[in-house]
């Protein structure tokens, strides 16, 4: 008996799992459990008394079947017998059948059902002469109707009335009250059991573009495609909610559109959005997958219904992109990639003590990064199958772009790969970048953090800069691998100017592009990158920086040289010396300052600069002497008094230092409050760091 019961239960559960494995569009497996009162009625009713039954059922609802659903049931019954001397019988039964669901009035749902099954009866007798067990197995059939009331989207109360006929044994009327539930998420509120009436919403004309994993965040608020929804009924549909899902790459459907009311015969085009998991970046080969568009809606009677349709979509690999919008390349710029950070931070530290105070800081960083990547051994290698020169002019063609770590791994790339790599390096140290495109080519630029006016004053080659929105940009041709930054800058400037003349150049600031195409990086993989050799980086950086310094000095002293040749005035000599001093060429600077003092012994500007030179060399006594001569030459010169106060304090002459500072403060309180002399405590809230830069304030008439 027990073995038969277990076999029946196992078979029914297996049947349920088969239904679940062959689900259609938006299916739901509903389970029910209900105690029931069993009232003998019909054949042999007089031999039986009222009993109890526990009924367990399962229905698998497939919307496309229009209300029909397969049904399987099992129940356990206890029925006392009214015959004298006989106690009761216990019964385990199982059946399969079908049901039809329909909406009554909101929120109730009705159903009718019928099934055919087999029972195992254990008859217990209590006869005075003997006691024993008699077993009888019977087939049976039953039919009935029920009513459901939703408690939540996944749970409902259920009341059923059904008649059971056990062949050649007896019949009974059964009344049950229980619950029905499903573990399949029900997104729509209202009737819990999906309606079986015909669908009144049609989903058609699903148009999906290809999915590019690099833009997985982009599709959250930019549609991946569209679909048409149509009310095919005679009454309005309300609260229409359309969702989209690709199950392999999404945690759940993305609600794409909500329509308050869809009139009879009305058609609407709805966008389809997707929120992909980051694991979509693991896709390394193009593939086709199934996407599903689902819709939940309310019918005119308030009941809830659903519709769904599927379509095929191509998902490309993580390196794929089309050039219909050049800003898309910004998504590959990975400023936080571990390999990028390792090289950029190490190179920055390598050249820190070689920097020149007269050179724009971001220009120096560009020199360092360009030389470091040349030493790293990157080779320019256009993609033979999809070169940028072709894909950029054929936006429908899918290109293969490398992430920065991949370019560093392969040590090769084309113009797009190198532009992405360079931009990643600069962004990793906080320098803003931009992409520049001309027909068949892409390169990049960096923001110098200078206004156009400042850039024109500080750079001899300011004509080779790009001025956009109050910013000064230095362009870089990243494919030049055998020459220094000056050549890469010059070539990029030429390309930009030609593109402007032809009206074919485009400029895309990275941070603006990131607002649309968020940056994406490869996951950390516990690998490490080889840092370029420090001695080679320093050697190359020093050589290129020297070229920049020579160029800047030459452009500035050219007119002064001509003036000095005609007449070596103190002003011209001092001004040329200041140019040398600002670029740390201290020997020629000192020569010019001494020459100016020789022409005019009390020339205060040259005396102050000679004092600054001595202070830089930590020669406090000499700096004190020059500052003293400057004060004697110009007792009312605030800068001379402040410099002398600093030198006096450094020599331990505190009283003299305080007196000089007080005199300066009377003449120019604002300058005195901002100034800190060497060896003195900060005055007026002056930052201690100002003492480090004070001696570089070279003075001119």
C-alpha positions as CSV (number, residue, x, y, z in Angstrom):
1,X,0.0,0.0,0.0
2,X,2.7,2.5,1.0
3,X,4.8,1.6,-2.0
4,X,1.8,2.2,-4.3
5,X,1.1,5.6,-2.7
6,X,4.7,6.7,-3.0
7,X,4.8,5.6,-6.6
8,X,1.7,7.6,-7.4
9,X,3.1,10.7,-5.8
10,X,6.4,10.4,-7.5
11,X,4.7,10.0,-10.8
12,X,2.5,13.1,-10.3
13,X,5.5,15.2,-9.3
14,X,7.4,14.0,-12.3
15,X,4.5,14.9,-14.5
16,X,4.5,18.4,-13.0
17,X,8.2,18.8,-13.7
18,X,7.7,17.8,-17.3
19,X,5.1,20.5,-17.7
20,X,7.5,23.0,-16.2
21,X,10.4,22.0,-18.5
22,X,8.2,22.6,-21.5
23,X,6.8,25.9,-20.7
24,X,5.7,28.3,-23.3
25,X,5.5,32.1,-23.3
26,X,4.9,33.5,-19.7
27,X,3.8,30.1,-18.2
28,X,2.9,29.5,-14.6
29,X,2.7,26.3,-12.6
30,X,0.0,26.8,-9.9
31,X,-0.2,24.6,-6.9
32,X,-3.3,24.1,-4.7
33,X,-3.9,22.6,-1.3
34,X,-7.3,22.3,0.3
35,X,-9.2,20.3,3.0
36,X,-12.6,19.1,1.9
37,X,-15.7,17.7,3.5
38,X,-16.9,14.5,1.7
39,X,-20.7,14.0,1.7
40,X,-21.9,10.5,0.4
41,X,-24.3,11.0,-2.5
42,X,-25.6,8.5,-5.0
43,X,-24.4,4.9,-5.3
44,X,-24.2,3.1,-1.9
45,X,-24.4,6.4,-0.1
46,X,-26.2,4.7,2.8
47,X,-23.2,2.7,3.7
48,X,-20.9,5.7,4.2
49,X,-20.8,8.6,6.6
50,X,-19.4,12.1,6.1
51,X,-15.6,12.1,5.8
52,X,-12.7,14.4,5.2
53,X,-10.3,14.8,2.3
54,X,-7.0,16.7,1.8
55,X,-6.7,17.6,-1.9
56,X,-3.3,18.6,-3.5
57,X,-3.5,19.8,-7.1
58,X,-1.4,21.3,-9.8
59,X,-2.3,23.2,-12.9
60,X,0.1,24.4,-15.6
61,X,-1.3,27.5,-17.2
62,X,0.0,28.5,-20.7
63,X,-1.5,31.8,-21.9
64,X,-1.5,30.7,-25.6
65,X,-4.0,27.9,-24.7
66,X,-6.7,30.4,-24.1
67,X,-7.8,29.3,-20.6
68,X,-7.3,25.5,-21.0
69,X,-4.7,23.9,-18.7
70,X,-3.6,20.4,-17.8
71,X,-4.5,19.3,-14.3
72,X,-3.2,16.7,-11.9
73,X,-4.5,15.9,-8.5
74,X,-3.9,13.7,-5.5
75,X,-5.9,13.4,-2.3
76,X,-6.0,11.5,0.9
77,X,-9.4,10.6,2.4
78,X,-10.9,9.3,5.6
79,X,-14.5,8.1,5.3
80,X,-16.3,6.3,8.2
81,X,-18.6,3.5,7.3
82,X,-22.2,3.4,8.6
83,X,-22.3,-0.5,8.4
84,X,-22.4,-2.1,11.9
85,X,-19.1,-3.6,12.8
86,X,-17.0,-1.9,10.2
87,X,-14.9,1.1,11.1
88,X,-13.7,3.2,8.1
89,X,-11.6,3.2,5.0
90,X,-8.5,5.2,4.2
91,X,-7.9,6.2,0.6
92,X,-5.1,7.6,-1.5
93,X,-6.0,8.7,-5.0
94,X,-4.4,10.3,-8.0
95,X,-5.9,11.7,-11.2
96,X,-5.1,13.7,-14.3
97,X,-7.4,15.9,-16.3
98,X,-8.0,19.3,-17.6
99,X,-9.6,22.6,-16.6
100,X,-10.9,25.8,-18.2
101,X,-10.4,29.2,-16.6
102,X,-12.4,32.3,-17.2
103,X,-13.0,35.7,-15.6
104,X,-16.2,36.4,-13.8
105,X,-16.2,39.8,-12.2
106,X,-13.1,41.5,-10.9
107,X,-11.3,40.3,-9.0
108,X,-12.8,36.8,-9.0
109,X,-11.8,34.1,-11.4
110,X,-13.8,30.9,-12.1
111,X,-12.9,27.5,-13.4
112,X,-14.5,24.2,-14.4
113,X,-12.5,20.9,-14.4
114,X,-12.8,17.2,-14.9
115,X,-10.3,14.3,-14.3
116,X,-9.9,10.6,-14.3
117,X,-7.9,8.7,-11.8
118,X,-7.2,5.6,-9.7
119,X,-7.6,5.0,-5.9
120,X,-6.0,2.7,-3.4
121,X,-8.5,1.8,-0.6
122,X,-7.5,0.4,2.7
123,X,-10.7,-1.0,4.3
124,X,-10.5,-1.5,8.1
125,X,-13.1,-3.8,9.6
126,X,-13.9,-4.4,13.2
127,X,-16.0,-7.6,13.2
128,X,-16.7,-9.3,16.6
129,X,-15.4,-12.7,15.4
130,X,-12.2,-11.4,13.8
131,X,-10.4,-8.2,12.7
132,X,-8.8,-7.8,9.3
133,X,-7.8,-5.5,6.5
134,X,-9.4,-5.6,3.0
135,X,-7.9,-3.8,0.1
136,X,-9.8,-2.7,-3.0
137,X,-8.4,-0.6,-5.8
138,X,-10.8,1.4,-7.9
139,X,-10.9,3.8,-10.8
140,X,-12.8,7.0,-10.4
141,X,-13.8,10.2,-12.1
142,X,-14.7,13.6,-10.9
143,X,-15.9,17.0,-12.2
144,X,-16.5,20.3,-10.6
145,X,-16.2,24.1,-10.5
146,X,-14.4,26.6,-8.4
147,X,-13.9,30.2,-7.6
148,X,-10.6,32.0,-6.8
149,X,-9.9,35.3,-5.0
150,X,-6.4,36.9,-5.2
151,X,-4.6,37.7,-2.0
152,X,-1.4,38.7,-3.7
153,X,0.0,38.3,-7.3
154,X,1.2,34.8,-6.4
155,X,-1.4,33.6,-3.8
156,X,-5.2,33.1,-4.0
157,X,-8.0,31.7,-1.9
158,X,-9.9,28.9,-3.7
159,X,-13.4,27.4,-3.1
160,X,-14.3,24.3,-5.1
161,X,-17.4,22.1,-5.4
162,X,-17.0,18.7,-7.1
163,X,-18.6,15.3,-7.4
164,X,-16.5,12.1,-7.3
165,X,-17.7,8.7,-8.5
166,X,-15.7,5.6,-7.5
167,X,-16.6,2.9,-9.9
168,X,-18.8,0.2,-8.4
169,X,-18.2,1.6,-4.9
170,X,-19.9,4.9,-4.1
171,X,-20.2,8.6,-5.0
172,X,-19.7,11.7,-3.0
173,X,-20.1,15.5,-3.1
174,X,-17.0,17.4,-2.0
175,X,-16.7,21.0,-0.7
176,X,-13.2,22.4,-0.3
177,X,-11.6,25.7,0.8
178,X,-7.9,26.2,0.4
179,X,-5.2,28.2,-1.3
180,X,-3.5,28.2,-4.7
181,X,0.0,29.6,-5.3
182,X,2.8,29.8,-7.8
183,X,6.5,30.3,-7.5
184,X,6.7,32.0,-11.0
185,X,6.9,35.8,-10.5
186,X,3.7,37.5,-11.5
187,X,4.5,41.1,-12.5
188,X,1.0,42.3,-13.0
189,X,-1.3,43.2,-10.1
190,X,-4.9,42.0,-10.1
191,X,-6.1,38.5,-10.7
192,X,-3.5,36.1,-9.5
193,X,-4.3,33.2,-11.9
194,X,-3.5,34.4,-15.4
195,X,-6.6,34.9,-17.5
196,X,-7.5,32.2,-20.0
197,X,-9.5,34.5,-22.3
198,X,-8.1,35.3,-25.7
199,X,-5.4,37.9,-25.8
200,X,-6.6,41.4,-26.6
201,X,-3.1,42.9,-27.0
202,X,-0.9,42.1,-30.0
203,X,2.9,42.6,-30.0
204,X,4.4,42.8,-33.4
205,X,7.1,44.4,-35.6
206,X,9.9,43.9,-33.1
207,X,13.0,45.6,-34.4
208,X,16.1,45.1,-32.4
209,X,19.5,46.5,-33.1
210,X,22.7,44.5,-32.4
211,X,23.8,44.6,-28.8
212,X,27.4,45.8,-28.1
213,X,28.5,44.7,-24.6
214,X,30.8,47.8,-24.2
215,X,27.6,49.9,-24.0
216,X,25.8,47.7,-21.5
217,X,25.0,50.7,-19.3
218,X,24.0,52.8,-22.3
219,X,21.0,50.7,-23.1
220,X,19.5,51.5,-19.7
221,X,18.2,54.8,-21.0
222,X,18.8,54.4,-24.8
223,X,16.6,51.9,-26.6
224,X,18.0,48.7,-28.0
225,X,15.0,48.5,-30.3
226,X,11.2,49.0,-30.6
227,X,8.0,47.1,-30.9
228,X,4.4,47.8,-31.9
229,X,1.5,47.0,-29.5
230,X,-2.1,47.0,-30.7
231,X,-5.4,46.7,-28.9
232,X,-7.2,44.0,-30.9
233,X,-10.3,44.1,-28.7
234,X,-13.5,46.1,-28.8
235,X,-12.9,47.9,-25.5
236,X,-10.1,50.0,-24.1
237,X,-7.1,48.4,-22.3
238,X,-5.5,50.3,-19.4
239,X,-2.3,50.3,-17.4
240,X,-0.4,48.6,-20.3
241,X,3.2,47.9,-19.1
242,X,5.8,46.7,-21.7
243,X,9.0,45.0,-20.6
244,X,12.1,43.6,-22.4
245,X,14.5,40.8,-21.4
246,X,17.4,38.8,-22.7
247,X,17.5,36.1,-20.0
248,X,21.2,35.2,-20.5
249,X,22.4,38.7,-19.7
250,X,19.7,40.4,-17.6
251,X,18.6,39.7,-14.0
252,X,15.0,40.6,-14.9
253,X,12.7,42.4,-17.4
254,X,13.4,46.1,-17.9
255,X,10.1,48.0,-17.9
256,X,10.3,50.0,-21.1
257,X,7.0,51.7,-21.5
258,X,3.7,52.4,-19.7
259,X,0.6,53.3,-21.6
260,X,-2.3,54.6,-19.4
261,X,-5.0,53.7,-22.0
262,X,-4.9,51.9,-25.4
263,X,-8.1,52.4,-27.3
264,X,-9.8,49.7,-29.4
265,X,-7.7,49.2,-32.6
266,X,-5.1,51.7,-31.5
267,X,-1.4,50.9,-32.2
268,X,1.5,52.3,-30.4
269,X,5.3,52.1,-31.0
270,X,7.2,51.5,-27.8
271,X,10.9,51.7,-27.2
272,X,12.7,48.7,-25.6
273,X,15.3,49.3,-23.0
274,X,17.7,46.8,-21.3
275,X,19.7,46.8,-18.1
276,X,22.5,44.3,-18.7
277,X,24.7,42.6,-16.1
278,X,28.4,43.3,-16.2
279,X,29.0,39.7,-17.1
280,X,28.0,40.5,-20.7
281,X,31.6,41.8,-21.0
282,X,32.7,38.2,-20.8
283,X,31.3,37.7,-24.4
284,X,34.3,37.2,-26.7
285,X,32.6,35.9,-29.8
286,X,29.4,37.2,-31.5
287,X,26.3,35.2,-30.7
288,X,22.6,35.1,-31.4
289,X,20.1,34.9,-28.5
290,X,16.4,35.1,-27.9
291,X,14.9,38.3,-26.5
292,X,11.4,38.5,-25.1
293,X,8.9,41.4,-25.2
294,X,6.2,41.0,-22.6
295,X,3.2,43.1,-21.7
296,X,0.7,43.2,-18.8
297,X,-2.5,45.0,-19.1
298,X,-6.0,45.5,-17.6
299,X,-9.1,44.6,-19.5
300,X,-12.3,46.7,-19.3
301,X,-13.7,44.6,-16.4
302,X,-10.5,45.2,-14.4
303,X,-9.0,41.8,-14.8
304,X,-5.4,41.4,-15.6
305,X,-4.0,39.7,-18.8
306,X,-0.7,39.3,-20.4
307,X,0.9,39.0,-23.9
308,X,4.4,38.1,-25.0
309,X,6.5,37.8,-28.2
310,X,10.0,36.8,-28.9
311,X,12.7,37.9,-31.4
312,X,16.3,37.0,-32.2
313,X,19.0,39.6,-31.4
314,X,22.7,39.5,-32.2
315,X,25.1,40.1,-29.3
316,X,28.6,41.1,-30.4
317,X,31.9,40.6,-28.5
318,X,33.1,43.1,-25.9
319,X,35.6,44.8,-28.3
320,X,33.0,45.5,-31.0
321,X,31.8,48.9,-32.0
322,X,30.5,50.8,-35.0
323,X,31.6,54.4,-35.9
324,X,28.2,55.9,-36.4
325,X,29.1,58.1,-33.4
326,X,32.8,58.8,-32.9
327,X,32.1,59.6,-29.2
328,X,31.5,55.8,-28.6
329,X,35.2,55.2,-28.4
330,X,35.2,57.1,-25.1
331,X,33.7,54.0,-23.5
332,X,37.0,52.1,-24.0
333,X,39.0,54.8,-22.1
334,X,39.8,53.1,-18.8
335,X,41.4,55.6,-16.4
336,X,41.2,53.1,-13.5
337,X,42.7,50.1,-15.2
338,X,45.4,48.6,-12.9
339,X,48.0,48.4,-15.7
340,X,47.4,52.0,-16.7
341,X,47.6,53.2,-13.1
342,X,50.8,51.2,-12.5
343,X,52.7,52.8,-15.5
344,X,51.3,56.3,-15.2
345,X,52.0,56.6,-11.5
346,X,55.5,55.1,-11.8
347,X,56.5,57.3,-14.7
348,X,55.2,60.4,-13.0
349,X,57.4,59.6,-10.0
350,X,60.4,58.8,-12.2
351,X,60.6,62.3,-13.7
352,X,59.4,64.4,-10.7
353,X,62.8,65.8,-9.9
354,X,63.6,66.5,-13.6
355,X,60.6,68.9,-14.2
356,X,61.4,72.4,-15.2
357,X,59.5,75.3,-13.4
358,X,59.2,77.3,-16.6
359,X,57.4,74.6,-18.6
360,X,53.7,74.0,-18.4
361,X,53.1,71.0,-16.1
362,X,50.7,69.1,-18.3
363,X,53.1,69.5,-21.3
364,X,55.8,67.9,-19.2
365,X,53.5,65.0,-18.3
366,X,52.8,64.5,-22.0
367,X,56.5,64.3,-22.7
368,X,56.9,61.7,-20.0
369,X,54.0,59.5,-21.0
370,X,54.8,59.7,-24.7
371,X,58.5,58.7,-24.1
372,X,57.5,56.0,-21.6
373,X,55.1,54.4,-24.1
374,X,57.8,54.6,-26.8
375,X,60.3,52.8,-24.5
376,X,57.6,50.3,-23.6
377,X,57.7,49.1,-27.2
378,X,54.3,49.9,-28.8
379,X,54.2,49.3,-32.5
380,X,51.7,51.0,-34.9
381,X,49.8,48.1,-36.6
382,X,46.5,48.9,-38.4
383,X,43.9,46.2,-38.3
384,X,44.2,44.5,-41.8
385,X,40.5,43.4,-41.9
386,X,38.9,46.5,-40.4
387,X,41.3,49.5,-40.6
388,X,40.0,52.7,-39.0
389,X,40.4,54.4,-42.4
390,X,37.7,52.1,-43.7
391,X,35.4,51.6,-40.7
392,X,35.3,55.3,-39.9
393,X,33.8,56.0,-43.3
394,X,31.5,53.0,-43.3
395,X,29.6,53.3,-40.0
396,X,27.6,50.1,-40.6
397,X,30.9,48.1,-40.3
398,X,31.7,46.6,-37.0
399,X,35.2,47.5,-35.8
400,X,37.4,45.8,-33.1
401,X,38.8,48.2,-30.6
402,X,41.2,47.3,-27.8
403,X,41.0,48.1,-24.2
404,X,44.1,49.8,-22.8
405,X,45.3,46.6,-21.1
406,X,44.9,44.7,-24.3
407,X,47.0,47.2,-26.2
408,X,49.7,47.0,-23.6
409,X,49.6,43.2,-23.7
410,X,49.9,43.0,-27.4
411,X,52.2,46.0,-27.6
412,X,50.5,47.0,-30.9
413,X,47.5,48.8,-32.1
414,X,46.1,51.3,-34.6
415,X,45.2,54.9,-34.3
416,X,42.0,54.3,-32.3
417,X,43.7,51.8,-29.9
418,X,46.6,54.3,-29.3
419,X,44.2,57.2,-28.8
420,X,42.2,55.2,-26.3
421,X,45.4,54.2,-24.5
422,X,46.9,57.7,-24.3
423,X,43.6,59.2,-23.1
424,X,43.4,56.5,-20.4
425,X,46.9,57.5,-19.2
426,X,46.2,61.2,-19.0
427,X,42.8,60.7,-17.4
428,X,44.4,58.4,-14.7
429,X,46.4,61.4,-13.4
430,X,43.5,63.9,-13.7
431,X,44.3,65.5,-17.1
432,X,41.3,66.1,-19.2
433,X,41.4,64.6,-22.7
434,X,39.5,64.8,-26.0
435,X,39.3,62.8,-29.3
436,X,39.9,64.5,-32.6
437,X,38.7,62.9,-35.9
438,X,39.5,63.8,-39.4
439,X,38.5,61.6,-42.4
440,X,40.1,58.2,-42.0
441,X,42.0,59.0,-38.8
442,X,41.6,59.6,-35.0
443,X,44.0,61.2,-32.6
444,X,43.7,62.9,-29.2
445,X,44.4,66.1,-27.2
446,X,45.0,67.1,-23.6
447,X,43.8,70.1,-21.7
448,X,46.8,72.3,-20.5
449,X,44.7,73.9,-17.8
450,X,45.5,77.3,-19.2
451,X,43.2,80.0,-20.6
452,X,43.9,80.9,-24.2
453,X,45.6,84.1,-22.9
454,X,47.8,82.2,-20.5
455,X,48.7,79.6,-23.1
456,X,49.8,82.3,-25.6
457,X,52.0,83.9,-22.9
458,X,53.6,80.7,-21.7
459,X,54.1,78.7,-24.9
460,X,56.2,79.7,-27.9
461,X,54.2,77.3,-30.1
462,X,50.8,78.5,-28.9
463,X,49.7,78.7,-32.6
464,X,49.8,74.9,-32.6
465,X,47.2,74.6,-29.8
466,X,43.4,74.2,-30.1
467,X,41.3,76.7,-28.3
468,X,37.8,75.4,-27.3
469,X,35.3,76.9,-24.8
470,X,37.9,78.9,-23.0
471,X,40.4,76.0,-22.7
472,X,43.7,75.4,-24.4
473,X,44.3,71.9,-25.8
474,X,47.5,70.3,-27.0
475,X,46.9,67.7,-29.8
476,X,49.0,64.6,-30.0
477,X,49.5,62.2,-32.9
478,X,49.7,58.9,-31.1
479,X,50.8,56.8,-34.0
480,X,54.3,58.5,-34.1
481,X,56.3,55.8,-32.3
482,X,59.9,56.7,-33.3
483,X,60.1,60.4,-32.3
484,X,59.4,62.6,-29.3
485,X,56.4,64.5,-28.2
486,X,57.3,67.7,-30.1
487,X,57.0,65.9,-33.4
488,X,53.8,64.2,-32.3
489,X,52.4,67.6,-31.3
490,X,53.5,69.3,-34.5
491,X,52.0,66.5,-36.7
492,X,48.7,66.5,-34.8
493,X,48.5,70.3,-35.1
494,X,49.0,70.1,-38.9
495,X,46.3,67.5,-39.2
496,X,43.9,69.6,-37.1
497,X,44.5,72.7,-39.2
498,X,44.0,70.8,-42.4
499,X,40.8,69.3,-41.1
500,X,39.6,72.8,-40.1
501,X,40.4,74.2,-43.5
502,X,38.5,71.3,-45.1
503,X,35.7,71.5,-42.6
504,X,36.1,67.8,-41.8
505,X,37.7,67.9,-38.3
506,X,35.6,67.1,-35.2
507,X,36.5,67.6,-31.6
508,X,35.0,65.4,-28.8
509,X,35.9,66.3,-25.1
510,X,36.1,63.0,-23.2
511,X,34.0,64.1,-20.2
512,X,31.2,65.2,-22.4
513,X,31.3,61.8,-24.3
514,X,31.2,60.0,-21.0
515,X,27.9,61.5,-20.2
516,X,26.4,59.3,-22.9
517,X,28.9,56.4,-23.2
518,X,30.1,55.6,-19.8
519,X,33.7,54.3,-19.5
520,X,34.0,50.5,-19.1
521,X,37.1,48.6,-18.0
522,X,38.2,45.0,-18.0
523,X,37.9,43.3,-14.6
524,X,41.1,43.0,-12.6
525,X,42.8,39.7,-13.3
526,X,45.7,39.7,-10.9
527,X,48.2,40.2,-13.7
528,X,50.9,42.9,-13.6
529,X,52.5,45.0,-16.3
530,X,56.2,45.6,-17.0
531,X,57.1,49.1,-16.0
532,X,59.4,50.9,-18.6
533,X,63.0,51.1,-17.5
534,X,63.5,54.1,-15.3
535,X,67.0,55.2,-16.6
536,X,65.7,55.1,-20.2
537,X,62.5,57.1,-19.3
538,X,64.6,59.7,-17.4
539,X,67.1,60.0,-20.3
540,X,64.4,60.4,-23.0
541,X,62.4,62.8,-20.8
542,X,65.4,65.0,-20.1
543,X,66.4,65.2,-23.7
544,X,62.9,66.1,-25.0
545,X,62.3,68.5,-22.1
546,X,65.6,70.2,-23.0
547,X,64.4,70.8,-26.5
548,X,61.2,72.4,-25.2
549,X,63.2,74.6,-22.9
550,X,65.6,75.7,-25.6
551,X,62.7,76.5,-27.9
552,X,60.9,78.5,-25.3
553,X,64.1,80.4,-24.3
554,X,65.1,81.1,-28.0
555,X,61.7,82.5,-28.8
556,X,61.8,84.8,-25.8
557,X,65.3,86.2,-26.0
558,X,65.5,86.7,-29.7
559,X,64.3,90.4,-29.5
560,X,66.3,91.0,-26.3
561,X,69.5,89.7,-28.0
562,X,69.0,92.2,-30.8
563,X,68.3,95.0,-28.3
564,X,71.4,94.2,-26.2
565,X,73.6,94.1,-29.2
566,X,72.6,97.6,-30.0
567,X,72.8,98.9,-26.3
568,X,73.2,96.6,-23.2
569,X,70.8,98.5,-20.9
570,X,70.3,97.2,-17.4
571,X,66.6,96.6,-18.2
572,X,67.3,94.4,-21.3
573,X,70.1,92.5,-19.5
574,X,67.9,91.8,-16.5
575,X,64.9,90.8,-18.6
576,X,67.0,88.2,-20.5
577,X,68.4,86.9,-17.3
578,X,64.8,86.5,-16.0
579,X,64.0,84.3,-19.0
580,X,67.0,82.1,-18.3
581,X,66.2,81.9,-14.6
582,X,62.5,81.0,-15.1
583,X,63.7,77.9,-17.1
584,X,66.4,77.0,-14.5
585,X,69.3,78.1,-16.7
586,X,70.9,79.8,-13.7
587,X,74.4,80.3,-15.0
588,X,73.5,82.5,-18.0
589,X,70.9,84.2,-15.8
590,X,73.5,85.1,-13.2
591,X,75.8,86.4,-16.0
592,X,73.1,88.8,-17.2
593,X,72.1,89.9,-13.7
594,X,75.8,90.8,-12.9
595,X,76.1,92.6,-16.2
596,X,73.0,94.7,-15.4
597,X,74.5,95.6,-12.0
598,X,77.8,96.4,-13.6
599,X,76.0,98.9,-15.9
600,X,74.0,100.3,-13.0
601,X,75.2,99.4,-9.5
602,X,72.0,100.3,-7.8
603,X,69.7,98.6,-10.3
604,X,67.2,97.1,-7.7
605,X,65.6,94.5,-10.0
606,X,68.9,92.8,-10.8
607,X,70.0,93.0,-7.2
608,X,66.8,91.3,-6.1
609,X,67.3,88.5,-8.7
610,X,70.9,88.0,-7.6
611,X,69.7,87.6,-4.1
612,X,67.1,85.0,-5.3
613,X,69.9,83.1,-7.1
614,X,72.0,83.0,-3.9
615,X,68.9,81.9,-1.9
616,X,68.3,79.0,-4.3
617,X,71.9,77.9,-3.8
618,X,71.4,78.1,0.0
619,X,74.0,80.9,0.2
620,X,72.1,83.0,2.9
621,X,74.9,85.5,3.5
622,X,75.3,86.4,-0.1
623,X,71.5,86.7,-0.6
624,X,71.4,89.0,2.5
625,X,74.1,91.2,1.0
626,X,72.2,91.6,-2.3
627,X,68.9,92.2,-0.6
628,X,70.6,94.9,1.6
629,X,72.0,96.6,-1.5
630,X,68.5,96.5,-3.0
631,X,66.9,98.2,0.1
632,X,69.6,100.8,0.1
633,X,68.9,101.5,-3.6
634,X,65.2,101.6,-3.1
635,X,64.2,102.0,0.6
636,X,60.5,102.0,-0.3
637,X,60.5,98.8,-2.4
638,X,58.2,96.4,-0.5
639,X,59.6,93.3,-2.2
640,X,63.2,94.3,-1.3
641,X,62.2,94.8,2.4
642,X,60.4,91.4,2.5
643,X,63.3,89.5,0.9
644,X,65.7,91.2,3.3
645,X,63.5,90.3,6.3
646,X,63.6,86.6,5.2
647,X,67.4,86.6,4.8
648,X,67.8,88.4,8.2
649,X,65.6,85.8,9.9
650,X,67.6,83.0,8.3
651,X,70.8,84.4,9.7
652,X,69.3,84.8,13.2
653,X,68.8,88.5,13.0
654,X,65.2,88.4,14.3
655,X,64.9,92.0,15.4
656,X,66.1,93.3,12.1
657,X,63.8,90.9,10.3
658,X,60.8,92.1,12.3
659,X,61.7,95.7,11.6
660,X,62.0,95.1,7.9
661,X,58.7,93.3,7.8
662,X,57.0,96.0,9.7
663,X,58.3,98.6,7.3
664,X,57.1,96.6,4.3
665,X,53.7,96.1,5.9
666,X,53.2,99.9,6.2
667,X,54.0,100.3,2.5
668,X,51.9,97.4,1.1
669,X,49.9,95.6,3.8
670,X,48.3,93.1,1.4
671,X,51.6,91.9,-0.1
672,X,53.1,91.6,3.4
673,X,50.2,89.6,4.7
674,X,50.5,87.1,1.8
675,X,54.3,86.9,2.1
676,X,56.4,84.6,4.2
677,X,60.2,85.2,4.4
678,X,62.5,82.2,4.8
679,X,63.1,81.4,8.5
680,X,60.1,83.3,9.7
681,X,56.8,82.0,11.1
682,X,53.9,82.3,8.7
683,X,52.3,85.8,8.9
684,X,48.8,86.8,8.0
685,X,47.7,83.2,7.2
686,X,50.4,82.7,4.6
687,X,50.7,79.0,3.5
688,X,54.0,77.4,4.3
689,X,54.2,76.1,0.7
690,X,54.6,79.7,-0.5
691,X,58.0,79.8,1.0
692,X,59.1,77.2,-1.4
693,X,58.1,79.1,-4.4
694,X,58.9,82.6,-3.2
695,X,62.5,82.6,-4.4
696,X,61.3,81.8,-8.0
697,X,59.5,85.2,-8.2
698,X,62.0,86.9,-10.5
699,X,61.5,90.6,-10.8
700,X,61.5,92.8,-13.9
701,X,61.1,96.6,-14.4
